[in-house]
């Protein structure tokens, strides 16, 4: 198949095409393609091995075409579209599903976001204000967004929406192993790891009755693949090894090189000791301002509760001697407030009284022996918590088992308590300035 004609940079033709991956879309495909052509943007249709007459229905329309001889998956179609766009000289592609749920005319809403941040993936956020939106779609979006936050540390408003704008450079440089529906979650996480931003724009969505709906999404199989993708992403993200940054937004990065250690330490020194100005950067020369910036970052009720939950979860785990560094690392990875997470972990510290370690030992002892530790069972006949503190080296196995099982429940409880407390806490209104005394005038005198 001959490649597309190169884009003339001096011409007035747009540099952002609309890409429509299609597989057995039936009569819906032509309507979507016609709506896309009305925007004035170039249109590419990727036929993913269709076996119906949907692709033949657009034979008379002025669109570019890529045909797969067999079904490869939606992700493979988007990747091939990225290669096509690079050869043609386009900077971005806007993908829209062929099932007719979205309005192709709203592709123009993505253009201002593309111009504002050329290296950002712009994801459409479906408006769920209508009554005919299935409950499973609402829950699926919330659930997917939650795991995207854990996997990539970014807030994506609708990580399941297929109406998106991809930078061609991101599509071609970020390597993903997924090629079907799970590609759309993997590309977001890996692009965020690589330094690309994730933006969003509100878009419309239409849910048709079951007899008119065109969907090849297999709820059990495709959700299983998406779950596997999230498991791989979360596991990789939590491994303490840096991600490869391909799109560094920092114009002055630290260049790690074992061949040039002096250059590396000069970069570190410059980063640490540069002045704190309007950019709100941390600096050892301004510890008070830097500490204030750390406390003020990401302090919405949701972010504070997540930081507390993280601190309690890791603080309750048997990470003896490395609690603080572990909490600081994962709070940074998940983009949560680090000081708040470390403060929250102190309620799990093994100091007097060691309530959380004692609970962990009690739970572990019960699971191993079928009974709790009671005061008569304590050899020294001293107070329970104090004795457990002295015998902790003898009960490490019980402590490891009990605290590992106890930590998620404590984290969820602490996070919910803090969230509802912050939401329901009345906001203090600023105190009004006292009225100034009226100056006496000559008339009043």
C-alpha positions in Angstrom: 0.0 0.0 0.0 1.6 3.4 -0.9 2.3 5.7 1.9 0.4 8.9 2.4 1.5 12.1 0.7 3.7 14.3 2.8 2.1 17.3 4.4 3.0 20.6 2.9 4.2 22.8 5.7 3.4 26.0 3.8 -0.2 24.9 3.1 -3.1 25.7 5.2 -4.1 22.1 5.7 -4.4 21.0 9.4 -1.6 19.0 11.0 -3.8 16.9 13.2 -5.8 14.1 11.5 -8.7 12.1 13.0 -8.0 8.4 13.3 -11.0 5.9 13.3 -10.0 2.3 14.3 -12.8 0.1 12.9 -13.7 -3.5 13.3 -17.1 -4.7 12.0 -18.7 -1.4 12.8 -21.7 -1.9 10.5 -23.8 1.1 9.5 -22.3 3.3 12.3 -18.9 3.7 10.5 -20.2 5.8 7.7 -21.9 8.3 10.0 -18.8 8.6 12.1 -16.6 9.2 9.1 -18.9 11.8 7.6 -19.0 13.6 11.0 -15.2 13.6 11.1 -15.0 15.0 7.5 -17.2 17.9 8.5 -14.5 19.1 10.9 -12.2 19.8 7.9 -9.5 17.7 9.5 -7.8 14.8 7.5 -9.4 11.4 8.3 -7.7 8.0 8.5 -9.7 4.8 8.9 -7.9 1.8 10.1 -9.8 -1.4 9.1 -8.8 -3.9 11.8 -9.6 -7.0 9.7 -13.4 -6.4 9.4 -15.4 -9.2 7.9 -18.6 -7.2 7.3 -19.4 -4.6 4.7 -18.7 -1.6 6.9 -15.4 -0.7 5.2 -17.0 -0.9 1.7 -19.7 1.6 2.8 -17.1 4.4 2.9 -15.5 3.6 -0.5 -16.8 6.9 -2.0 -15.5 9.1 0.9 -12.2 11.1 0.7 -10.3 9.4 3.5 -7.0 7.7 4.0 -7.2 4.0 4.6 -5.1 1.3 6.3 -6.3 -2.3 6.0 -5.2 -5.2 8.3 -5.7 -8.6 6.7 -6.7 -10.0 10.1 -7.9 -8.6 13.4 -5.0 -7.3 15.5 -6.7 -5.2 18.1 -7.4 -1.6 18.8 -4.0 -0.9 20.2 -2.3 -2.2 17.1 -4.5 0.0 14.9 -3.5 3.1 17.0 0.2 2.2 16.9 0.0 1.8 13.1 -1.8 5.1 12.8 1.0 6.8 14.7 3.6 5.4 12.2 1.4 6.6 9.4 1.2 10.1 10.9 4.9 10.3 11.4 5.6 9.5 7.8 3.0 12.1 6.7 4.5 14.8 8.9 1.7 15.1 11.4 2.4 16.1 15.0 -0.7 14.5 16.6 -3.6 12.1 15.9 -7.1 12.3 17.4 -8.7 8.9 17.8 -12.4 8.4 17.9 -14.3 5.1 18.2 -16.3 3.9 15.2 -19.4 2.8 17.2 -21.0 6.3 17.1 -21.0 6.9 20.8 -19.0 10.1 20.4 -19.5 13.2 18.2 -16.6 13.5 15.8 -17.2 17.2 15.6 -15.9 17.6 19.1 -12.4 16.7 17.9 -11.9 20.4 17.4 -12.1 20.7 21.3 -8.8 19.0 21.5 -6.9 21.5 19.3 -6.4 24.2 22.0 -5.2 21.6 24.5 -2.7 20.3 21.9 -1.4 23.8 21.3 -1.1 24.5 25.0 1.0 21.3 25.7 2.2 19.6 22.6 3.6 16.6 24.5 0.4 15.9 26.5 -2.0 13.1 25.8 -5.4 14.7 25.9 -8.1 12.2 27.0 -11.8 12.9 26.5 -13.9 12.9 29.7 -17.3 11.5 29.1 -20.2 13.6 30.5 -22.2 11.2 32.7 -25.0 13.5 33.5 -27.7 11.6 31.6 -29.9 9.0 33.1 -29.2 6.3 30.4 -25.6 5.9 31.4 -25.1 2.3 32.6 -24.1 2.0 36.2 -21.3 -0.4 35.2 -19.8 2.4 33.1 -19.7 4.8 36.0 -18.1 2.2 38.3 -15.7 1.1 35.6 -14.4 4.6 35.1 -14.0 5.2 38.8 -12.2 1.9 39.3 -9.9 2.4 36.3 -9.0 6.0 37.4 -8.1 4.7 40.8 -5.7 2.2 39.5 -4.3 4.7 37.0 -3.5 6.9 40.0 -1.7 4.0 41.7 0.1 2.8 38.6 1.3 6.2 37.3 0.7 8.7 40.0 -1.5 10.9 37.8 -5.1 11.9 38.0 -6.8 10.9 34.8 -10.5 11.9 34.7 -11.5 9.1 32.3 -8.8 6.5 31.6 -11.3 4.3 29.6 -12.4 6.9 27.0 -11.2 6.2 23.5 -11.7 9.8 22.3 -8.2 11.1 22.6 -5.4 13.2 21.1 -2.0 11.5 21.0 1.3 13.2 20.2 2.9 11.2 17.4 6.2 11.3 19.2 4.7 9.7 22.3 3.0 7.0 20.3 6.2 6.1 18.4 8.7 6.3 21.3 6.7 4.8 24.3 6.9 1.1 24.0 3.8 -0.9 25.1 3.3 -4.6 25.0 -0.5 -4.4 24.9 -2.3 -4.3 21.5 -6.0 -4.6 22.3 -8.2 -2.6 24.7 -5.6 -2.8 27.4 -3.3 -0.6 25.2 -5.3 2.5 26.2 -4.4 2.2 29.9 -0.8 1.1 29.3 0.0 4.0 27.0 -1.3 6.5 29.6 0.8 5.0 32.4 4.0 4.5 30.4 3.7 8.0 28.8 3.4 9.5 32.3 6.5 7.6 33.4 8.3 8.9 30.4 7.5 12.5 31.4 4.5 13.3 29.2 1.5 15.0 30.8 -2.1 13.7 30.8 -4.7 16.3 30.1 -8.5 16.0 29.6 -11.4 17.7 27.9 -15.1 17.1 28.3 -16.8 15.3 25.5 -20.3 14.0 24.9 -21.3 10.3 24.9 -24.4 8.5 23.7 -25.4 5.0 25.0 -27.7 3.2 22.6 -30.2 0.5 23.4 -28.9 -3.0 23.4 -30.4 -3.8 20.0 -28.6 -0.8 18.4 -25.3 -1.0 20.3 -22.2 -1.9 18.4 -19.5 -3.1 20.7 -16.8 -5.8 20.5 -15.7 -5.4 24.0 -15.8 -8.8 25.8 -16.6 -8.0 29.5 -14.9 -11.0 31.0 -11.9 -11.5 28.7 -11.1 -7.8 28.0 -11.5 -6.8 31.6 -9.2 -9.7 32.5 -6.5 -8.4 30.1 -6.9 -4.9 31.5 -6.5 -6.2 35.0 -3.4 -8.0 34.0 -2.1 -4.8 32.4 -2.7 -2.8 35.6 -1.1 -5.5 37.7 2.1 -5.3 35.6 2.0 -1.5 35.6 1.5 -1.2 39.4 4.2 -3.8 40.1 6.7 -2.0 37.9 5.8 1.4 39.3 6.3 0.3 42.9 9.7 -1.2 42.2 12.4 1.2 43.5 14.1 1.6 40.1 13.8 4.8 38.1 11.7 5.0 34.9 13.3 6.1 31.7 12.4 9.7 31.1 11.9 10.4 27.4 10.2 13.7 27.5 11.9 15.7 30.4 10.0 18.9 31.0 12.9 20.1 33.1 15.2 22.1 30.8 18.0 21.7 33.3 18.0 18.0 34.2 20.4 16.0 36.3 22.6 13.9 33.9 23.4 10.6 35.6 26.6 9.2 34.2 29.0 6.9 35.9 31.7 7.9 33.4 31.5 11.5 34.4 30.8 11.6 38.2 32.0 15.1 38.6 29.5 16.4 36.0 26.8 14.4 37.9 27.6 15.9 41.3 27.8 19.4 39.8 24.3 18.9 38.5 23.1 17.8 41.9 24.7 20.7 43.6 23.1 23.2 41.1 19.7 21.6 41.6 19.9 21.7 45.4 21.4 25.1 45.9 19.7 27.3 43.3 17.6 30.1 44.6 13.9 29.7 45.5 12.0 32.2 43.5 8.6 32.4 41.9 9.0 28.8 40.6 8.5 27.4 44.2 11.5 25.1 44.1 13.0 23.4 47.1 16.3 24.5 48.4 18.5 23.7 51.3 19.4 27.4 51.6 15.7 28.1 52.4 14.6 25.3 54.7 11.6 27.1 56.2 10.2 28.0 52.8 11.0 24.6 51.4 9.2 22.8 54.3 6.2 25.1 53.8 6.1 24.2 50.1 6.2 20.5 51.0 3.3 20.8 53.4 1.2 22.8 50.9 1.6 20.5 48.0 -1.4 18.4 47.1 -3.4 19.1 50.2 -7.0 18.6 49.0 -9.1 16.3 51.3 -8.7 13.4 48.9 -4.9 13.8 48.6 -4.5 14.3 52.4 -6.5 11.1 53.1 -4.6 9.1 50.5 -1.3 10.3 52.1 -2.5 9.3 55.5 -3.6 5.9 54.2 -0.2 5.4 52.6 1.6 6.4 55.7 -0.4 4.1 58.0 -0.2 1.2 55.5 3.6 1.3 55.2 4.0 2.3 58.8 2.2 -0.8 60.0 4.2 -3.1 57.7 7.2 -4.9 59.2 9.7 -2.7 57.4 12.0 -2.5 60.3 14.5 0.3 60.0 13.4 1.6 56.6 9.9 3.0 57.2 10.7 6.6 56.6 12.7 6.2 53.4 10.1 3.7 52.0 7.3 6.1 52.8 9.1 9.1 51.2 9.9 7.0 48.1 6.4 5.8 47.5 4.7 9.1 48.4 6.9 10.7 45.7 6.1 7.9 43.2 2.4 8.3 43.8 2.6 12.1 44.0 1.2 12.4 47.5 2.2 14.7 50.3 5.3 13.3 51.8 5.4 15.0 55.2 1.8 14.1 55.9 2.4 10.4 55.0 5.5 10.3 57.3 3.5 12.0 60.1 0.7 9.5 59.8 3.1 6.6 60.0 4.1 7.6 63.5 0.9 6.2 65.0 2.3 2.8 64.0 5.7 3.4 65.4 7.0 0.7 67.9 7.4 3.2 70.8 5.6 3.1 74.1 2.8 2.3 74.0 3.3 0.1 70.9 -0.4 -0.3 70.0 -0.1 -1.2 66.4 2.8 -3.7 66.7 1.0 -5.2 69.7 -2.2 -5.7 67.6 -0.1 -7.2 64.8 1.5 -9.7 67.3 -1.9 -10.6 68.8 -3.3 -11.2 65.3 -0.3 -13.3 64.2 -0.4 -15.3 67.5 -4.0 -16.0 67.0 -3.5 -17.2 63.4 -0.7 -19.4 64.3 -2.0 -20.8 67.7 -5.7 -20.3 67.5 -5.8 -18.1 70.6 -4.9 -14.6 71.7 -2.1 -13.7 74.1 -3.6 -12.9 77.5 -2.0 -11.4 80.6 -1.5 -14.8 82.4 0.3 -16.1 79.4 3.0 -13.5 79.7 6.1 -14.8 81.4 7.1 -11.6 83.2 3.6 -10.9 84.4 4.0 -7.3 83.4 1.6 -5.1 81.4 0.7 -6.6 78.1 2.0 -3.9 75.8 5.2 -3.4 77.7 5.9 -7.1 77.7 5.2 -7.4 74.0 7.7 -4.7 73.4 10.4 -6.6 75.2 9.5 -9.9 73.6 9.1 -8.6 70.0 12.4 -10.2 69.0 10.9 -13.5 70.1 7.7 -12.9 68.2 9.0 -11.6 64.9 7.1 -14.3 63.0 3.8 -13.4 64.6 4.6 -9.7 64.1 5.3 -10.1 60.4 2.1 -12.2 59.7 -0.2 -10.1 61.8 1.0 -6.6 60.8 1.0 -7.6 57.1 -2.7 -8.6 57.3 -3.6 -5.7 59.6 -2.0 -2.8 57.6 -4.5 -2.5 54.8 -7.5 -2.4 57.2 -5.8 0.3 59.3 -4.9 2.3 56.2 -8.5 2.2 54.8 -9.9 3.2 58.2 -7.4 6.0 58.8 -7.9 7.4 55.2 -11.7 7.4 55.5 -11.7 9.0 59.0 -9.4 11.8 57.8 -11.3 12.3 54.5 -14.7 12.6 56.2 -13.2 14.8 58.9 -11.8 17.2 56.4 -14.9 17.3 54.3 -17.2 17.9 57.2 -14.9 20.3 59.0 -16.3 23.8 58.8 -14.0 26.2 56.9 -13.0 29.2 58.9 -14.0 32.4 57.2 -11.4 35.2 57.3 -11.8 37.6 60.2 -13.2 40.9 58.9 -11.0 43.9 59.3 -12.1 46.2 62.2 -13.7 49.4 60.9 -11.3 52.3 60.9 -12.1 55.2 63.2 -13.8 58.1 61.4 -11.6 61.0 61.1 -13.1 64.2 62.5 -13.8 66.8 59.9 -14.0 70.5 60.4 -17.8 70.3 60.0 -18.1 67.6 62.7 -15.9 69.6 65.0 
